Amino acid sequence: MLHAVIAAIKTRNFYDGAVLELDVRPFNARSLVLSVLLGLRPPSLPARALIALAGTFGIAPGTMRTALSRMVANGELLADDGEYRLVGRLLERKAAQDIGRRPAATTWNGDWWIAVVTEERRHVSERRAFRSHMANLRMGELRPDTWMRPANLDGPRGDDGLAVVRGPLDGADPVELVQRLWPIEEFVRGATDLLRRLDAAEPTLRGEQPGVLPSTIGLSAVVVRFLRAEPLLPPQLVPRPWPPDELRRRYADFDRAFGAVVARRTVAASTAPKARSKSA
């Protein structure tokens, strides 16, 4: 039994992000590229399509080209024959995002994952990358460098700097524990709010009204960000009904309609003939 970990659980809420972000963030060139490519399978588009999409957000072609070049230099994109595709750590982020769009496993045997950092000193960039990795695995932070979650999902792999154990807990109510590791009520309220916002946006999307992409891509990014943060807990540990489950189902329909609009716009941009300059 994992007794030692339980002693620290009684008195605090350990979730580091007390308020889930549901606001639509303004897009710059880089964030627009990420929002679009993270939602595509495969995560790639021609440069002409990305530049055309940028125009609908008021982003100049030169600004988008500069952003694409910087993302290639930073190892976020790979340029290949006029197309740009996600690479590196962004692929882990995309995998975590894709997992969030599927419902949690309904079976759970009561085991938990616990991961403890054993390396004494790490560079700031290493700590930041590790926290991102734990978030992508949907691990909850118990205290600094100690992470845990129900073992209904795959857990982290142990290495020289990380000790990992899986097993049943003794001495803690699992429902109370998940409420301390994650803001369960905020997930309920957030999913309910996003369901209302999807309902309001769907007529604009299906009618392909002017300005449809700027108004809906921001909402789509918020929903995807929310589902990536939602911890995919076993059903017996969350309130029933669990609004994030309905949000996943509704967003799947919304995303298909949204993807069709993006596909039509990007195909049109990719195949449109280039303007010819007039000779003097």
C-alpha positions as CSV (number, residue, x, y, z in Angstrom):
1,M,0.0,0.0,0.0
2,L,1.1,3.6,-0.7
3,H,0.8,4.9,2.9
4,A,3.5,7.6,2.8
5,V,1.9,9.7,0.1
6,I,-1.5,9.9,1.9
7,A,-0.1,11.7,4.9
8,A,0.2,14.9,2.9
9,I,-3.3,14.9,1.3
10,K,-5.5,16.1,4.2
11,T,-5.2,19.8,4.2
12,R,-4.7,21.4,0.8
13,N,-5.9,21.6,-2.8
14,F,-2.9,20.7,-4.9
15,Y,-4.2,21.8,-8.3
16,D,-1.8,24.4,-9.6
17,G,-4.2,26.0,-12.1
18,A,-7.1,27.1,-9.9
19,V,-9.0,28.8,-12.7
20,L,-9.5,27.1,-16.1
21,E,-9.0,29.5,-18.9
22,L,-12.2,29.7,-21.1
23,D,-11.5,33.1,-22.7
24,V,-10.7,33.2,-26.5
25,R,-7.1,34.3,-26.7
26,P,-6.1,36.7,-29.6
27,F,-4.2,35.0,-32.3
28,N,-0.8,35.9,-33.5
29,A,0.9,34.1,-36.5
30,R,2.4,31.3,-34.4
31,S,-0.7,30.6,-32.3
32,L,-2.8,30.5,-35.4
33,V,-0.5,27.9,-37.0
34,L,-0.5,25.8,-33.9
35,S,-4.3,26.0,-33.5
36,V,-4.9,24.9,-37.1
37,L,-2.2,22.2,-37.4
38,L,-2.9,20.6,-33.9
39,G,-6.4,19.9,-35.1
40,L,-5.4,18.3,-38.4
41,R,-4.6,14.7,-39.3
42,P,-1.9,14.7,-40.5
43,P,-0.8,18.0,-38.9
44,S,0.4,19.7,-42.0
45,L,-0.6,22.3,-44.5
46,P,0.9,24.1,-47.6
47,A,2.5,27.5,-46.9
48,R,0.0,29.1,-49.3
49,A,-2.9,27.8,-47.2
50,L,-1.5,29.0,-44.0
51,I,-0.8,32.5,-45.4
52,A,-4.3,32.7,-46.8
53,L,-5.8,31.7,-43.4
54,A,-3.6,34.4,-41.8
55,G,-5.2,36.9,-44.0
56,T,-8.7,36.2,-42.5
57,F,-7.2,37.2,-39.1
58,G,-5.6,40.4,-40.4
59,I,-2.1,38.9,-40.3
60,A,0.1,40.1,-43.1
61,P,1.8,37.5,-45.4
62,G,5.2,38.6,-44.5
63,T,4.4,38.2,-40.8
64,M,3.2,34.7,-41.3
65,R,6.3,33.8,-43.4
66,T,8.5,35.1,-40.6
67,A,6.7,33.1,-38.0
68,L,6.9,29.9,-40.1
69,S,10.7,30.4,-40.5
70,R,11.1,30.9,-36.8
71,M,9.1,27.9,-36.0
72,V,11.2,25.8,-38.3
73,A,14.4,27.2,-36.7
74,N,13.0,26.4,-33.2
75,G,12.2,22.8,-34.1
76,E,8.4,23.2,-34.0
77,L,7.8,22.7,-37.7
78,L,9.5,20.9,-40.6
79,A,9.3,22.4,-44.1
80,D,9.1,19.9,-46.9
81,D,8.3,20.8,-50.5
82,G,6.2,23.8,-49.7
83,E,4.4,22.2,-46.7
84,Y,4.8,22.7,-43.0
85,R,4.1,20.0,-40.5
86,L,4.4,19.7,-36.7
87,V,7.4,18.0,-35.2
88,G,9.2,17.5,-31.9
89,R,7.4,18.1,-28.6
90,L,4.4,19.5,-30.3
91,L,3.6,15.9,-31.4
92,E,3.3,14.9,-27.8
93,R,1.0,17.8,-27.2
94,K,-1.1,16.8,-30.2
95,A,-1.3,13.2,-28.9
96,A,-2.5,14.5,-25.5
97,Q,-5.0,16.7,-27.2
98,D,-6.3,13.8,-29.3
99,I,-6.7,11.6,-26.2
100,G,-8.7,14.3,-24.6
101,R,-11.3,14.1,-27.3
102,R,-12.0,10.4,-26.5
103,P,-14.0,9.4,-23.4
104,A,-12.2,8.0,-20.3
105,A,-12.0,4.2,-19.9
106,T,-15.0,2.9,-18.0
107,T,-13.0,0.2,-16.2
108,W,-10.7,0.9,-13.3
109,N,-9.3,-1.6,-10.8
110,G,-8.5,1.0,-8.1
111,D,-4.8,1.4,-8.8
112,W,-3.0,4.7,-8.9
113,W,0.1,6.0,-10.5
114,I,2.5,7.9,-8.3
115,A,5.6,9.5,-9.8
116,V,8.3,11.2,-7.6
117,V,11.2,13.2,-9.0
118,T,14.5,11.9,-7.4
119,E,16.9,14.2,-9.2
120,E,18.0,17.0,-6.9
121,R,18.8,19.8,-9.3
122,R,17.3,20.5,-12.7
123,H,17.7,23.4,-15.1
124,V,14.6,25.6,-15.4
125,S,14.0,24.5,-18.9
126,E,14.1,20.9,-17.9
127,R,11.6,21.5,-15.1
128,R,9.3,23.3,-17.5
129,A,9.5,20.5,-20.0
130,F,8.9,17.9,-17.3
131,R,5.8,19.7,-16.0
132,S,4.5,19.9,-19.6
133,H,5.1,16.1,-20.0
134,M,3.2,15.4,-16.7
135,A,0.3,17.6,-17.8
136,N,0.2,15.8,-21.2
137,L,-0.1,12.5,-19.2
138,R,-2.9,14.1,-17.1
139,M,-1.0,13.6,-13.9
140,G,-2.1,15.7,-10.9
141,E,0.5,17.4,-8.7
142,L,0.3,16.3,-5.1
143,R,3.2,18.6,-4.0
144,P,6.3,19.8,-5.8
145,D,7.9,16.9,-7.7
146,T,5.2,14.4,-6.6
147,W,2.5,13.5,-9.1
148,M,-0.3,11.0,-9.2
149,R,-3.5,9.9,-10.9
150,P,-5.9,6.9,-11.1
151,A,-4.3,4.2,-13.3
152,N,-7.1,4.1,-15.9
153,L,-4.7,5.7,-18.3
154,D,-1.1,4.9,-19.2
155,G,1.3,6.5,-16.7
156,P,4.9,7.9,-16.9
157,R,7.9,5.8,-17.4
158,G,10.5,5.7,-14.6
159,D,14.1,6.7,-15.3
160,D,17.2,7.8,-13.5
161,G,15.5,10.9,-12.3
162,L,11.9,9.7,-11.8
163,A,10.6,6.9,-9.6
164,V,7.2,5.5,-10.6
165,V,5.0,3.1,-8.8
166,R,1.5,1.7,-9.5
167,G,-0.8,0.2,-6.9
168,P,-3.8,0.7,-4.6
169,L,-4.0,3.5,-2.0
170,D,-4.8,3.1,1.6
171,G,-6.0,5.8,3.9
172,A,-7.7,8.2,1.5
173,D,-11.1,8.5,-0.1
174,P,-10.4,8.5,-3.9
175,V,-13.3,10.9,-4.6
176,E,-12.0,13.4,-2.1
177,L,-8.5,12.9,-3.4
178,V,-9.4,13.7,-7.0
179,Q,-11.2,16.8,-5.8
180,R,-8.0,18.0,-4.2
181,L,-5.8,17.2,-7.2
182,W,-8.2,18.7,-9.8
183,P,-10.9,21.5,-9.7
184,I,-13.8,19.1,-10.4
185,E,-16.5,21.7,-10.0
186,E,-14.7,24.1,-12.3
187,F,-14.7,21.4,-15.0
188,V,-18.4,20.9,-14.5
189,R,-19.1,24.7,-14.9
190,G,-16.6,25.1,-17.7
191,A,-18.0,22.2,-19.8
192,T,-21.5,23.5,-19.3
193,D,-20.5,27.0,-20.5
194,L,-18.7,25.7,-23.5
195,L,-21.7,23.6,-24.5
196,R,-23.8,26.8,-24.6
197,R,-21.2,28.5,-26.6
198,L,-21.0,25.7,-29.2
199,D,-24.8,25.8,-29.5
200,A,-24.6,29.6,-30.2
201,A,-21.8,29.2,-32.8
202,E,-23.1,26.3,-34.8
203,P,-25.5,28.2,-37.0
204,T,-22.8,30.6,-38.0
205,L,-20.4,27.7,-38.8
206,R,-22.9,25.7,-40.8
207,G,-24.1,28.7,-42.7
208,E,-20.5,29.7,-43.5
209,Q,-21.3,33.3,-42.8
210,P,-18.7,36.0,-43.4
211,G,-16.0,36.0,-40.7
212,V,-16.9,32.4,-39.7
213,L,-13.3,31.3,-39.3
214,P,-12.1,34.0,-36.9
215,S,-15.2,33.6,-34.8
216,T,-15.1,29.8,-34.6
217,I,-11.4,28.9,-34.6
218,G,-11.0,30.8,-31.3
219,L,-13.9,28.8,-29.7
220,S,-12.5,25.6,-31.1
221,A,-9.1,26.3,-29.5
222,V,-10.7,27.0,-26.2
223,V,-12.7,23.7,-26.2
224,V,-9.6,21.7,-27.3
225,R,-7.5,23.4,-24.5
226,F,-10.2,22.5,-22.0
227,L,-10.4,18.9,-23.1
228,R,-6.6,18.6,-22.9
229,A,-6.7,19.8,-19.3
230,E,-9.7,17.6,-18.3
231,P,-8.1,14.6,-16.5
232,L,-10.1,11.7,-17.9
233,L,-10.9,10.2,-14.5
234,P,-12.7,6.9,-14.0
235,P,-16.5,7.5,-14.1
236,Q,-17.0,6.4,-10.5
237,L,-14.7,9.3,-9.3
238,V,-16.6,12.2,-10.9
239,P,-20.2,13.6,-10.6
240,R,-22.8,11.9,-12.9
241,P,-23.7,13.1,-15.4
242,W,-20.2,14.5,-16.2
243,P,-20.6,17.5,-18.6
244,P,-17.1,17.1,-20.2
245,D,-18.4,13.8,-21.7
246,E,-21.3,15.6,-23.5
247,L,-18.9,18.3,-24.5
248,R,-16.7,15.7,-26.3
249,R,-19.6,14.3,-28.2
250,R,-20.9,17.7,-29.2
251,Y,-17.5,19.0,-30.1
252,A,-16.9,16.0,-32.4
253,D,-19.9,17.2,-34.5
254,F,-18.8,20.8,-34.4
255,D,-15.3,19.9,-35.3
256,R,-16.4,17.9,-38.4
257,A,-18.3,21.0,-39.6
258,F,-15.4,23.3,-38.8
259,G,-12.9,21.0,-40.5
260,A,-15.0,21.0,-43.6
261,V,-15.0,24.8,-43.7
262,V,-11.2,24.9,-43.1
263,A,-10.6,22.3,-45.8
264,R,-12.6,24.2,-48.4
265,R,-10.8,27.4,-47.6
266,T,-7.4,25.9,-47.6
267,V,-7.9,23.9,-50.7
268,A,-9.2,27.1,-52.4
269,A,-6.1,29.0,-51.2
270,S,-3.7,26.2,-52.2
271,T,-5.1,25.8,-55.8
272,A,-5.8,29.5,-56.6
273,P,-3.6,30.7,-59.4
274,K,-0.9,33.2,-58.4
275,A,-1.5,36.7,-59.5
276,R,0.8,37.7,-62.4
277,S,2.5,41.1,-62.4
278,K,1.8,43.3,-65.3
279,S,4.8,44.1,-67.5
280,A,5.5,47.8,-68.0
